[in-house]
Amino acid sequence: MTILKKATFGAGCFWGVEALFRKVPGVVDAVSGYTGGTLVNPTYEQVCNSETGHVEAVEVTYDSEKVSYERLLEVFWMNHNPTTPNQQGPDRGSQYRSVIFYHDEEQKKLAEASKETLAQSGKWQKPIVTEITPAETFYKAEEYHQRYFEKLGIEPTCHL
């Protein structure tokens, strides 16, 4: 029986994050968009101004019989730097902050446990600044942002 669930992550520019999650077996869809802010139906330009409070995020739809939320958390943690506030690589601004948007109490518990495990692992010298916050309305980004690397025939730099 297929049980579809949602997971939402902010880990920098959504183009690479979306492409990465699309490669995970059991992921049915990954959509680039905006969440966590105050403006209804924000545009890319508005989010880029860092004034809406939104994050460039990816909403992942997954088959929980084929991939666990814990596996999605592993992919999230492996492919960005969770110690840089409001920055991933050259991208700077609050819209690039590291954040896990949980959809239920089980996701919250698992996200908090995985963050603590990573913090205790010694992998990072600096504190992990990743936010763990309730999922809010997710606004799909403009169509030209969806499957961005795929449309351009470019291989993203992050890998499983």
DSSP file with accessible surface (Angstrom, degrees, kcal/mol):
  #  RESIDUE AA STRUCTURE BP1 BP2  ACC     N-H-->O    O-->H-N    N-H-->O    O-->H-N    TCO  KAPPA ALPHA  PHI   PSI    X-CA   Y-CA   Z-CA
    1    1 A M              0   0  192      0, 0.0     2,-0.5     0, 0.0    64,-0.1   0.000 360.0 360.0 360.0 129.4    0.0    0.0    0.0
    2    2 A T        -     0   0   92     62,-0.1     2,-0.5    63,-0.1    61,-0.1  -0.691 360.0-173.6 -83.5 126.2    1.4    3.4   -1.0
    3    3 A I        -     0   0   62     -2,-0.5    61,-2.7     2,-0.0     2,-0.4  -0.947  10.8-157.5-121.1 105.7    1.4    6.0    1.7
    4    4 A L  E     +A   63   0A  96     -2,-0.5     2,-0.3    59,-0.2    59,-0.2  -0.701  16.5 174.0 -87.5 133.7    2.4    9.4    0.4
    5    5 A K  E     -A   62   0A  88     57,-2.6    57,-2.6    -2,-0.4     2,-0.3  -0.869  23.7-123.5-130.7 167.2    3.8   11.9    2.9
    6    6 A K  E     +A   61   0A  85     -2,-0.3     2,-0.3    55,-0.2    97,-0.2  -0.864  20.5 179.7-113.3 146.2    5.4   15.4    2.6
    7    7 A A  E     -A   60   0A   0     53,-2.1    53,-3.9    -2,-0.3     2,-0.4  -0.985  10.6-159.9-139.7 141.4    8.7   16.6    3.9
    8    8 A T  E     +AB  59 101A   3     93,-1.0    93,-2.5    -2,-0.3     2,-0.4  -0.990  12.2 175.8-132.0 130.3   10.0   20.2    3.4
    9    9 A F  E     -AB  58 100A   0     49,-2.2    49,-2.5    -2,-0.4     2,-0.5  -0.982  21.2-158.7-134.9 143.3   13.6   21.4    3.6
   10   10 A G  E     + B   0  99A   0     89,-3.0    89,-2.5    -2,-0.4    47,-0.2  -0.990  29.2 149.2-116.8 121.9   15.5   24.6    3.1
   11   11 A A  E     - B   0  98A  11      1,-0.6     2,-0.2    -2,-0.5    87,-0.2  -0.149  66.2 -71.3-145.9  41.6   19.2   24.0    2.4
   12   12 A G  S    S+     0   0    1     85,-0.6    -1,-0.6    44,-0.3    85,-0.1  -0.669 105.0  14.7 101.6-158.1   20.3   26.9    0.2
   13   13 A C  S >> S-     0   0   28     -2,-0.2     4,-1.1    75,-0.2     3,-0.5  -0.265  70.3-139.1 -55.4 128.0   19.4   27.5   -3.4
   14   14 A F  H 3> S+     0   0    1      1,-0.2     4,-2.8     2,-0.2     5,-0.3   0.709  89.1  76.5 -70.1 -17.2   16.4   25.2   -4.2
   15   15 A W  H 3> S+     0   0   53      1,-0.2     4,-1.9     2,-0.2   134,-0.2   0.953 103.2  35.4 -58.9 -51.0   17.6   24.1   -7.6
   16   16 A G  H <> S+     0   0   12     -3,-0.5     4,-2.4     2,-0.2    -1,-0.2   0.882 116.5  54.0 -71.8 -36.6   20.3   21.7   -6.3
   17   17 A V  H  X S+     0   0   16     -4,-1.1     4,-2.4     2,-0.2     5,-0.2   0.936 110.4  47.3 -64.0 -44.8   18.2   20.6   -3.4
   18   18 A E  H  X S+     0   0    2     -4,-2.8     4,-2.0     1,-0.2    -2,-0.2   0.947 112.3  49.1 -60.9 -48.5   15.3   19.7   -5.6
   19   19 A A  H  X S+     0   0   18     -4,-1.9     4,-0.7    -5,-0.3    -1,-0.2   0.900 111.2  51.3 -59.8 -39.7   17.5   17.8   -8.1
   20   20 A L  H >< S+     0   0    4     -4,-2.4     3,-1.3     1,-0.2     4,-0.3   0.948 109.8  46.6 -64.3 -49.8   19.1   15.9   -5.2
   21   21 A F  H >< S+     0   0    1     -4,-2.4     3,-1.4     1,-0.3    -1,-0.2   0.834 102.7  65.2 -66.6 -28.6   15.9   14.7   -3.6
   22   22 A R  H 3< S+     0   0   56     -4,-2.0    -1,-0.3     1,-0.3    -2,-0.2   0.778  98.3  56.3 -61.9 -24.6   14.5   13.7   -7.0
   23   23 A K  T << S+     0   0   86     -3,-1.3    -1,-0.3    -4,-0.7    -2,-0.2   0.561  81.7 104.4 -84.0 -10.4   17.3   11.0   -7.1
   24   24 A V  S X  S-     0   0    3     -3,-1.4     3,-2.3    -4,-0.3     2,-0.0  -0.618  79.5-118.2 -77.9 121.9   16.3    9.4   -3.9
   25   25 A P  T 3  S+     0   0  101      0, 0.0     3,-0.1     0, 0.0    -2,-0.1  -0.365 101.7  30.3 -58.6 131.7   14.5    6.1   -4.4
   26   26 A G  T 3  S+     0   0   17      1,-0.4    37,-2.9    41,-0.1     2,-0.5   0.190  86.5 122.2 100.7 -14.5   11.0    6.4   -3.0
   27   27 A V  E <   -C   62   0A  21     -3,-2.3    -1,-0.4    35,-0.2    35,-0.3  -0.718  39.1-174.1 -81.1 125.4   10.7   10.1   -3.7
   28   28 A V  E     -     0   0A  86     33,-2.4     2,-0.3    -2,-0.5    34,-0.2   0.823  65.3  -7.9 -88.1 -36.7    7.6   10.6   -5.9
   29   29 A D  E     -C   61   0A  57     32,-1.9    32,-2.8    -8,-0.0     2,-0.4  -0.991  50.2-161.1-158.6 154.1    8.1   14.4   -6.5
   30   30 A A  E     -C   60   0A   0     -2,-0.3     2,-0.4    30,-0.2    30,-0.2  -0.976  16.2-169.4-141.0 128.6   10.2   17.3   -5.4
   31   31 A V  E     -C   59   0A  20     28,-2.1    28,-2.4    -2,-0.4     2,-0.3  -0.971  17.4-133.4-126.0 132.9    9.0   20.9   -6.0
   32   32 A S  E     +C   58   0A   0     -2,-0.4   109,-2.8    26,-0.2     2,-0.3  -0.623  48.9 120.1 -81.3 140.8   10.9   24.2   -5.6
   33   33 A G  E     -CD  57 140A   0     24,-2.6    24,-3.0   107,-0.3     2,-0.4  -0.923  53.4 -81.8-172.2-161.4    9.1   26.9   -3.7
   34   34 A Y  E     +CD  56 139A   0    105,-2.6   105,-2.8    -2,-0.3     2,-0.3  -0.969  41.1 150.3-130.8 140.3    8.9   29.3   -0.8
   35   35 A T  E     +C   55   0A   2     20,-1.3    20,-2.7    -2,-0.4   103,-0.1  -0.980  44.0  57.0-159.3 165.8    7.7   28.9    2.7
   36   36 A G  S    S+     0   0   17    101,-0.4     2,-0.1    -2,-0.3   102,-0.1   0.517  84.8  97.3  89.5   6.1    8.2   30.2    6.2
   37   37 A G  S    S-     0   0   16    100,-0.2    -1,-0.3     2,-0.2    16,-0.3  -0.390  75.8-113.6-117.1-165.1    7.5   33.9    5.5
   38   38 A T  S    S+     0   0  125     14,-2.8     2,-0.3    -2,-0.1    15,-0.1   0.664  78.7  93.1-107.0 -21.6    4.7   36.4    5.8
   39   39 A L  S    S-     0   0   63     13,-0.6     2,-0.3     1,-0.0    -2,-0.2  -0.605  70.4-130.1 -83.8 132.8    3.8   37.3    2.2
   40   40 A V  S    S-     0   0   99     -2,-0.3    -2,-0.1     1,-0.2    -1,-0.0  -0.631  86.5  -2.8 -79.4 134.4    1.1   35.4    0.4
   41   41 A N  S    S-     0   0  117     -2,-0.3    -1,-0.2     1,-0.1    97,-0.0   0.919  88.4-164.7  51.0  56.7    2.1   34.1   -3.1
   42   42 A P        -     0   0    9      0, 0.0     2,-0.2     0, 0.0    -1,-0.1  -0.297   9.4-133.6 -69.8 155.2    5.6   35.6   -3.1
   43   43 A T     >  -     0   0   49      1,-0.1     4,-2.4    98,-0.1     5,-0.2  -0.639  26.0-107.1 -99.2 165.7    7.6   35.9   -6.3
   44   44 A Y  H  > S+     0   0   47     -2,-0.2     4,-2.7     1,-0.2     5,-0.2   0.915 120.9  52.7 -57.2 -44.7   11.2   34.9   -6.7
   45   45 A E  H  > S+     0   0  110      1,-0.2     4,-0.9     2,-0.2    -1,-0.2   0.901 109.5  48.6 -62.0 -39.8   12.2   38.6   -6.8
   46   46 A Q  H >4>S+     0   0   75      1,-0.2     5,-0.8     2,-0.2     3,-0.6   0.917 112.7  47.3 -67.5 -42.2   10.4   39.4   -3.6
   47   47 A V  H ><5S+     0   0    0     -4,-2.4     3,-2.1     1,-0.2     5,-0.2   0.899 106.3  58.9 -65.9 -39.0   12.0   36.4   -1.8
   48   48 A C  H 3<5S+     0   0   40     -4,-2.7    -1,-0.2     1,-0.3    -2,-0.2   0.743  93.7  66.1 -63.7 -22.1   15.4   37.4   -3.0
   49   49 A N  T <<5S-     0   0  103     -4,-0.9    -1,-0.3    -3,-0.6    -2,-0.2   0.526 102.3-134.3 -76.2  -4.7   15.1   40.7   -1.3
   50   50 A S  T < 5S+     0   0   46     -3,-2.1    -3,-0.1    -4,-0.1    -2,-0.1   0.715  78.7 106.9  59.9  22.7   15.1   38.9    2.0
   51   51 A E      < +     0   0  162     -5,-0.8    -4,-0.1     1,-0.1    -1,-0.1   0.522  63.7  62.1-106.7  -8.4   12.2   41.0    3.2
   52   52 A T  S    S-     0   0   12     -6,-0.4   -14,-2.8    -5,-0.2   -13,-0.6   0.651  95.7-128.8 -91.3 -18.1    9.4   38.3    3.1
   53   53 A G        +     0   0   28      1,-0.3    -6,-0.1   -16,-0.3     2,-0.0   0.371  62.9 136.8  83.4  -4.9   10.9   35.9    5.6
   54   54 A H        -     0   0    3    -20,-0.1     2,-0.4     1,-0.0    -1,-0.3  -0.338  45.4-141.8 -75.6 157.3   10.5   33.1    3.2
   55   55 A V  E     - C   0  35A   0    -20,-2.7   -20,-1.3    -3,-0.1     2,-0.7  -0.902  23.4-114.0-112.5 143.0   13.0   30.4    2.5
   56   56 A E  E     + C   0  34A   0     39,-2.8   -45,-0.4    -2,-0.4   -44,-0.3  -0.728  59.5 169.8 -70.3 116.1   13.9   28.9   -0.9
   57   57 A A  E     - C   0  33A   1    -24,-3.0   -24,-2.6    -2,-0.7     2,-0.4  -0.828  36.4-133.5-132.1 167.2   12.6   25.4    0.0
   58   58 A V  E     -AC   9  32A   1    -49,-2.5   -49,-2.2    -2,-0.3     2,-0.6  -0.995  11.8-151.6-125.6 126.5   11.8   22.0   -1.5
   59   59 A E  E     -AC   8  31A  37    -28,-2.4   -28,-2.1    -2,-0.4     2,-0.5  -0.896  17.9-159.5 -97.2 118.4    8.6   20.2   -0.8
   60   60 A V  E     -AC   7  30A   0    -53,-3.9   -53,-2.1    -2,-0.6     2,-0.5  -0.866   8.8-160.3-102.4 128.3    9.3   16.5   -1.1
   61   61 A T  E     +AC   6  29A  16    -32,-2.8   -33,-2.4    -2,-0.5   -32,-1.9  -0.945  25.5 175.3-103.5 125.3    6.4   14.0   -1.7
   62   62 A Y  E     -AC   5  27A   5    -57,-2.6   -57,-2.6    -2,-0.5     2,-0.8  -0.949  38.9-119.8-136.2 154.3    7.6   10.5   -0.8
   63   63 A D  E >>  -A    4   0A   6    -37,-2.9     3,-2.1    -2,-0.3     4,-2.1  -0.825  22.5-157.9 -90.1 108.2    6.3    7.0   -0.5
   64   64 A S  T 34 S+     0   0   32    -61,-2.7    -1,-0.1    -2,-0.8   -60,-0.1   0.618  90.5  62.2 -69.3  -8.8    6.9    6.1    3.2
   65   65 A E  T 34 S+     0   0  125    -62,-0.3    -1,-0.3     1,-0.1     3,-0.1   0.659 114.4  33.8 -83.5 -16.6    6.8    2.4    2.3
   66   66 A K  T <4 S+     0   0  156     -3,-2.1     2,-0.3     1,-0.3    -2,-0.2   0.660 127.9  23.0-111.3 -25.7    9.9    2.9    0.1
   67   67 A V  S  < S-     0   0   11     -4,-2.1    -1,-0.3   -41,-0.2     2,-0.2  -0.993  72.7-134.0-145.1 137.5   11.9    5.6    1.8
   68   68 A S     >  -     0   0   51     -2,-0.3     4,-1.7     1,-0.1     3,-0.2  -0.531  21.5-122.0 -88.3 157.7   11.9    6.7    5.5
   69   69 A Y  H  > S+     0   0   10      1,-0.2     4,-2.4     2,-0.2     5,-0.2   0.877 115.1  61.3 -62.4 -34.5   11.8   10.2    6.8
   70   70 A E  H  > S+     0   0   89      1,-0.2     4,-2.1     2,-0.2    -1,-0.2   0.890 102.1  50.9 -59.9 -39.5   15.1    9.4    8.5
   71   71 A R  H  > S+     0   0   76      2,-0.2     4,-2.2     1,-0.2    -1,-0.2   0.912 108.4  51.6 -65.3 -40.5   16.7    8.8    5.1
   72   72 A L  H  X S+     0   0    0     -4,-1.7     4,-2.4     1,-0.2    -2,-0.2   0.907 108.4  51.8 -63.3 -37.8   15.4   12.1    3.8
   73   73 A L  H  X S+     0   0    3     -4,-2.4     4,-2.8     2,-0.2     5,-0.2   0.910 107.2  53.2 -63.2 -41.4   17.0   13.8    6.9
   74   74 A E  H  X S+     0   0  104     -4,-2.1     4,-2.4     2,-0.2    -2,-0.2   0.931 109.7  47.8 -57.8 -46.3   20.3   12.0    6.1
   75   75 A V  H  X S+     0   0    0     -4,-2.2     4,-1.0     2,-0.2    -2,-0.2   0.924 111.9  51.1 -61.7 -44.1   20.2   13.4    2.5
   76   76 A F  H >< S+     0   0    3     -4,-2.4     3,-0.8     1,-0.2    -2,-0.2   0.956 113.5  43.0 -56.2 -53.0   19.4   16.9    3.9
   77   77 A W  H >< S+     0   0   16     -4,-2.8     3,-0.8     1,-0.2    -1,-0.2   0.860 111.2  55.4 -66.5 -34.6   22.3   16.9    6.4
   78   78 A M  H 3< S+     0   0   88     -4,-2.4    -1,-0.2    -5,-0.2    -2,-0.2   0.687 106.4  50.9 -71.4 -19.5   24.8   15.4    3.9
   79   79 A N  T << S+     0   0   40     -4,-1.0     2,-0.3    -3,-0.8    -1,-0.2   0.104 106.9  33.5-119.9  25.6   24.4   18.0    1.2
   80   80 A H  S <  S-     0   0   17     -3,-0.8   -68,-0.1    -4,-0.1     8,-0.1  -0.970  80.5-100.3-161.2 169.1   24.7   21.5    2.8
   81   81 A N    >   -     0   0   48     -2,-0.3     3,-1.0     1,-0.1     6,-0.2  -0.853  28.2-171.3 -96.9 107.2   26.5   23.2    5.6
   82   82 A P  T 3  S+     0   0    0      0, 0.0    47,-3.0     0, 0.0    48,-0.6   0.354  76.6  67.6 -81.8   9.9   24.2   23.5    8.6
   83   83 A T  T 3  S+     0   0    9     45,-0.3    -2,-0.0    46,-0.2    45,-0.0   0.433  77.1  87.7-107.6  -0.2   26.5   25.8   10.5
   84   84 A T  S X  S-     0   0   22     -3,-1.0     3,-1.3     3,-0.2    14,-0.3  -0.855  73.0-139.2-105.1 107.2   26.3   28.9    8.3
   85   85 A P  T 3  S-     0   0   87      0, 0.0     8,-0.1     0, 0.0    12,-0.1  -0.439  81.8  -9.0 -65.7 129.5   23.5   31.2    9.2
   86   86 A N  T 3  S+     0   0   71      8,-0.2     7,-2.9    -2,-0.2     2,-0.3   0.798 119.4  90.6  56.2  36.9   21.7   32.7    6.2
   87   87 A Q  E <   +F   92   0B  46     -3,-1.3     2,-0.3     9,-0.3    -3,-0.2  -0.958  42.5 178.4-161.5 139.5   24.3   31.3    3.7
   88   88 A Q  E >  S-F   91   0B  21      3,-2.2     3,-2.2    -2,-0.3   -75,-0.2  -0.925  73.3 -50.1-138.1 116.3   25.1   28.3    1.6
   89   89 A G  T 3  S-     0   0   51     -2,-0.3    -1,-0.1     1,-0.3   -77,-0.0  -0.307 124.5 -15.6  56.5-131.3   28.2   28.7   -0.5
   90   90 A P  T 3  S+     0   0  117      0, 0.0     2,-0.5     0, 0.0    -1,-0.3   0.592 115.4 100.4 -79.8  -9.3   28.1   32.0   -2.4
   91   91 A D  E <   -F   88   0B  54     -3,-2.2    -3,-2.2     5,-0.1     2,-0.4  -0.672  53.1-178.0 -83.3 123.7   24.4   32.4   -1.8
   92   92 A R  E     +F   87   0B 169     -2,-0.5    -5,-0.2    -5,-0.2     2,-0.2  -0.948  28.7  74.8-126.3 142.8   23.7   34.9    1.1
   93   93 A G  S >  S-     0   0   17     -7,-2.9     3,-2.2    -2,-0.4     4,-0.1  -0.516  84.7 -82.8 136.4 157.7   20.5   36.0    2.7
   94   94 A S  G >  S+     0   0   28      1,-0.3     3,-1.5    -2,-0.2    -8,-0.2   0.749 119.3  71.2 -63.1 -20.4   17.8   34.7    5.0
   95   95 A Q  G 3  S+     0   0    6      1,-0.3   -39,-2.8   -48,-0.2    -1,-0.3   0.635  97.2  52.3 -71.3  -8.8   16.1   33.0    2.1
   96   96 A Y  G <  S+     0   0   19     -3,-2.2    -9,-0.3   -41,-0.2    -1,-0.3   0.227  81.4 132.2-108.1  12.5   19.1   30.5    2.1
   97   97 A R    <   -     0   0   29     -3,-1.5   -85,-0.6   -11,-0.2     2,-0.5  -0.238  64.5-106.7 -67.0 156.5   18.9   29.5    5.7
   98   98 A S  E     +B   11   0A   3    -14,-0.3    33,-2.4   -87,-0.2     2,-0.3  -0.723  54.8 154.7 -84.9 122.1   19.0   25.9    6.8
   99   99 A V  E     -Be  10 131A   0    -89,-2.5   -89,-3.0    -2,-0.5     2,-0.5  -0.995  37.0-152.2-154.5 141.7   15.6   24.8    8.0
  100  100 A I  E     -Be   9 132A   0     31,-2.9    33,-2.5    -2,-0.3     2,-0.7  -0.981  14.8-157.5-111.0 122.9   13.5   21.7    8.4
  101  101 A F  E     -Be   8 133A   2    -93,-2.5   -93,-1.0    -2,-0.5     2,-0.2  -0.902  15.4-151.1-100.6 109.6    9.8   22.3    8.2
  102  102 A Y  E     - e   0 134A  27     31,-2.0    33,-3.0    -2,-0.7   -95,-0.1  -0.584  14.4-161.8 -87.3 146.1    8.1   19.4   10.0
  103  103 A H  S    S+     0   0   73    -97,-0.2     2,-0.3    -2,-0.2    -1,-0.1   0.528  73.4   6.6-101.2 -11.5    4.6   18.2    9.0
  104  104 A D  S  > S-     0   0   67      1,-0.1     4,-2.1     0, 0.0    -1,-0.1  -0.960  83.9 -91.8-159.6 173.6    3.7   16.3   12.2
  105  105 A E  H  > S+     0   0  130     -2,-0.3     4,-2.6     1,-0.2     5,-0.2   0.832 120.8  57.2 -65.1 -32.3    5.0   15.6   15.7
  106  106 A E  H  > S+     0   0   96      2,-0.2     4,-2.5     1,-0.2    -1,-0.2   0.934 107.7  47.2 -64.9 -44.2    6.9   12.4   14.5
  107  107 A Q  H  > S+     0   0    6      2,-0.2     4,-2.8     1,-0.2     5,-0.2   0.914 111.3  52.4 -62.3 -40.2    8.8   14.4   11.9
  108  108 A K  H  X S+     0   0   59     -4,-2.1     4,-2.7     2,-0.2     5,-0.2   0.947 110.9  46.7 -60.2 -48.0    9.6   17.0   14.6
  109  109 A K  H  X S+     0   0  118     -4,-2.6     4,-2.3     1,-0.2    -2,-0.2   0.926 115.0  45.8 -60.7 -46.1   10.9   14.3   17.0
  110  110 A L  H  X S+     0   0   29     -4,-2.5     4,-2.5     2,-0.2    -1,-0.2   0.892 112.8  50.4 -66.4 -39.9   13.0   12.7   14.3
  111  111 A A  H  X S+     0   0    0     -4,-2.8     4,-2.4    -5,-0.2    -2,-0.2   0.933 111.9  47.1 -64.2 -45.4   14.4   16.0   13.0
  112  112 A E  H  X S+     0   0   92     -4,-2.7     4,-2.3    -5,-0.2    -2,-0.2   0.915 113.3  48.9 -63.6 -41.4   15.4   17.1   16.5
  113  113 A A  H  X S+     0   0   52     -4,-2.3     4,-2.6    -5,-0.2    -2,-0.2   0.914 111.6  48.7 -65.4 -41.3   17.1   13.7   17.2
  114  114 A S  H  X S+     0   0   27     -4,-2.5     4,-2.4     2,-0.2    -1,-0.2   0.894 110.7  51.0 -67.8 -36.4   19.0   13.8   13.9
  115  115 A K  H  X S+     0   0   57     -4,-2.4     4,-2.6     2,-0.2    -1,-0.2   0.933 111.8  47.4 -64.3 -43.5   20.2   17.3   14.6
  116  116 A E  H  X S+     0   0  105     -4,-2.3     4,-2.3     2,-0.2    -2,-0.2   0.919 111.0  51.1 -64.8 -42.5   21.4   16.3   18.1
  117  117 A T  H  X S+     0   0   99     -4,-2.6     4,-1.0     1,-0.2    -1,-0.2   0.927 112.1  46.9 -60.8 -44.3   23.1   13.2   16.7
  118  118 A L  H >X>S+     0   0   23     -4,-2.4     3,-0.7     1,-0.2     5,-0.6   0.922 110.6  52.3 -64.2 -42.1   24.9   15.4   14.1
  119  119 A A  H ><5S+     0   0   52     -4,-2.6     3,-0.6     1,-0.2    -1,-0.2   0.886 112.4  45.6 -61.0 -38.3   25.9   18.0   16.7
  120  120 A Q  H 3<5S+     0   0  139     -4,-2.3    -1,-0.2     1,-0.2    -2,-0.2   0.640  96.4  77.1 -79.5 -13.6   27.4   15.3   18.9
  121  121 A S  H <<5S-     0   0   71     -4,-1.0    -1,-0.2    -3,-0.7    -2,-0.2   0.707  94.1-131.6 -71.8 -23.0   29.2   13.6   16.0
  122  122 A G  T <<5 +     0   0   51     -3,-0.6    -3,-0.1    -4,-0.5    -1,-0.1   0.536  69.2 126.4  82.9   5.4   32.0   16.2   15.8
  123  123 A K      < +     0   0  115     -5,-0.6     2,-0.4     1,-0.1    -4,-0.1   0.864  69.0  48.0 -63.3 -36.8   31.6   16.5   12.0
  124  124 A W        -     0   0   68     -6,-0.4    -2,-0.1     1,-0.1     4,-0.1  -0.894  64.0-157.6-111.6 138.0   31.2   20.3   12.3
  125  125 A Q  S    S+     0   0  183     -2,-0.4    -1,-0.1     2,-0.1    -2,-0.0   0.803  81.3  58.7 -78.2 -31.8   33.5   22.6   14.3
  126  126 A K  S    S-     0   0  134      1,-0.1    -2,-0.1     0, 0.0   -42,-0.1  -0.606 100.8 -87.7 -95.9 161.0   30.8   25.3   14.6
  127  127 A P        -     0   0  104      0, 0.0     2,-0.4     0, 0.0    -1,-0.1  -0.325  43.2-109.5 -65.1 147.5   27.3   25.0   16.1
  128  128 A I        -     0   0   21      1,-0.1   -45,-0.3   -13,-0.1    -9,-0.0  -0.672  30.8-173.4 -78.7 126.3   24.5   23.7   13.9
  129  129 A V        +     0   0   58    -47,-3.0   -46,-0.2    -2,-0.4    -1,-0.1   0.313  32.1 138.5-105.4   6.8   22.1   26.6   13.2
  130  130 A T        -     0   0    0    -48,-0.6   -31,-0.3     1,-0.1     2,-0.3  -0.291  47.5-136.1 -57.1 129.0   19.4   24.7   11.4
  131  131 A E  E     -e   99   0A  82    -33,-2.4   -31,-2.9     2,-0.0     2,-0.5  -0.613  10.3-158.2 -83.5 146.6   15.9   25.7   12.4
  132  132 A I  E     +e  100   0A  37     -2,-0.3   -31,-0.2   -33,-0.2   -33,-0.0  -0.977  31.5 153.3-124.8 112.8   13.3   23.1   13.0
  133  133 A T  E     -e  101   0A  35    -33,-2.5   -31,-2.0    -2,-0.5     3,-0.1  -0.951  48.2 -82.6-142.9 155.3    9.9   24.7   12.7
  134  134 A P  E     -e  102   0A  63      0, 0.0   -31,-0.2     0, 0.0     2,-0.1  -0.307  53.1-103.4 -61.1 143.0    6.3   23.7   11.8
  135  135 A A        -     0   0   32    -33,-3.0     2,-0.2   -34,-0.1     3,-0.1  -0.393  43.3-172.5 -64.2 141.1    5.5   23.5    8.1
  136  136 A E        -     0   0   99      1,-0.2    -1,-0.0    -3,-0.1   -35,-0.0  -0.577  44.0 -43.4-120.1-171.8    3.5   26.5    6.8
  137  137 A T        -     0   0   88     -2,-0.2     2,-0.5  -100,-0.1  -101,-0.4  -0.329  58.3-145.6 -58.6 131.7    1.8   27.2    3.5
  138  138 A F        -     0   0   36   -103,-0.1     2,-0.6    -3,-0.1  -103,-0.2  -0.906   8.0-158.3-104.8 126.2    4.2   26.2    0.7
  139  139 A Y  E     -D   34   0A  38   -105,-2.8  -105,-2.6    -2,-0.5     2,-0.1  -0.925  19.7-126.9-107.7 117.7    4.1   28.3   -2.4
  140  140 A K  E     -D   33   0A 124     -2,-0.6  -107,-0.3  -107,-0.2     3,-0.1  -0.394  28.4-121.1 -62.0 134.4    5.3   26.6   -5.6
  141  141 A A        -     0   0    4   -109,-2.8     5,-0.1     1,-0.2  -109,-0.1  -0.252  44.3 -69.5 -71.2 165.6    8.0   28.7   -7.3
  142  142 A E    >>  -     0   0   51      1,-0.1     3,-2.2     3,-0.1     4,-0.6  -0.141  50.9-107.9 -54.1 151.5    7.7   29.9  -10.9
  143  143 A E  G >4 S+     0   0  117      1,-0.3     3,-1.3     2,-0.2    -1,-0.1   0.819 115.2  65.0 -57.5 -34.6    7.8   27.2  -13.5
  144  144 A Y  G 34 S+     0   0  109      1,-0.3    -1,-0.3     3,-0.0     7,-0.1   0.726  99.7  55.0 -66.6 -14.3   11.2   28.2  -14.8
  145  145 A H  G X4 S+     0   0    1     -3,-2.2     3,-1.1  -113,-0.1    -1,-0.3   0.699  85.5  98.7 -86.5 -20.2   12.6   27.1  -11.4
  146  146 A Q  T << S-     0   0    8     -3,-1.3     5,-0.1    -4,-0.6  -115,-0.1  -0.515 104.1  -7.3 -73.8 132.8   11.2   23.6  -11.5
  147  147 A R  T 3> S+     0   0   98     -2,-0.2     4,-2.7  -117,-0.2    -1,-0.3   0.866  86.5 168.1  51.4  41.3   13.7   20.9  -12.6
  148  148 A Y  H <>  +     0   0   63     -3,-1.1     4,-1.6     1,-0.2     6,-0.2   0.909  69.3  42.0 -55.0 -53.1   16.1   23.8  -13.3
  149  149 A F  H  >>S+     0   0   41   -134,-0.2     5,-2.5     1,-0.2     4,-0.9   0.899 113.7  53.9 -64.6 -38.6   19.2   21.7  -13.8
  150  150 A E  H >45S+     0   0  121      1,-0.2     3,-0.7     2,-0.2    -2,-0.2   0.923 107.3  50.6 -60.8 -44.7   17.3   19.1  -15.8
  151  151 A K  H 3<5S+     0   0  109     -4,-2.7    -1,-0.2     1,-0.2    -2,-0.2   0.851 115.4  42.7 -62.5 -34.9   16.0   21.7  -18.2
  152  152 A L  H 3<5S-     0   0   94     -4,-1.6    -1,-0.2    -5,-0.2    -2,-0.2   0.507 109.2-121.8 -89.4  -7.6   19.5   23.1  -18.8
  153  153 A G  T <<5 +     0   0   71     -4,-0.9     2,-0.4    -3,-0.7    -3,-0.2   0.816  64.5 142.2  70.6  30.4   21.1   19.7  -19.0
  154  154 A I      < -     0   0   82     -5,-2.5    -1,-0.3    -6,-0.2    -2,-0.1  -0.866  50.9-132.0-107.9 138.2   23.4   20.6  -16.1
  155  155 A E        -     0   0  116     -2,-0.4    -5,-0.0    -3,-0.1  -136,-0.0  -0.745  29.1-122.9 -86.2 125.0   24.5   18.1  -13.5
  156  156 A P        -     0   0    8      0, 0.0    -1,-0.0     0, 0.0  -140,-0.0  -0.275  12.4-127.3 -63.5 157.3   24.1   19.6  -10.0
  157  157 A T  S    S+     0   0  138      2,-0.0     2,-0.3     0, 0.0    -2,-0.0   0.656  86.7  79.8 -83.4 -15.9   27.2   19.7   -7.8
  158  158 A C        -     0   0   27    -79,-0.0     2,-0.3  -142,-0.0   -79,-0.1  -0.725  63.1-175.1 -93.9 144.5   25.6   17.9   -4.8
  159  159 A H              0   0  100     -2,-0.3  -139,-0.1   -81,-0.1    -2,-0.0  -0.948 360.0 360.0-137.7 157.5   25.3   14.1   -4.9
  160  160 A L              0   0   87     -2,-0.3   -85,-0.0  -140,-0.1  -139,-0.0  -0.400 360.0 360.0 -72.6 360.0   23.8   11.3   -2.9
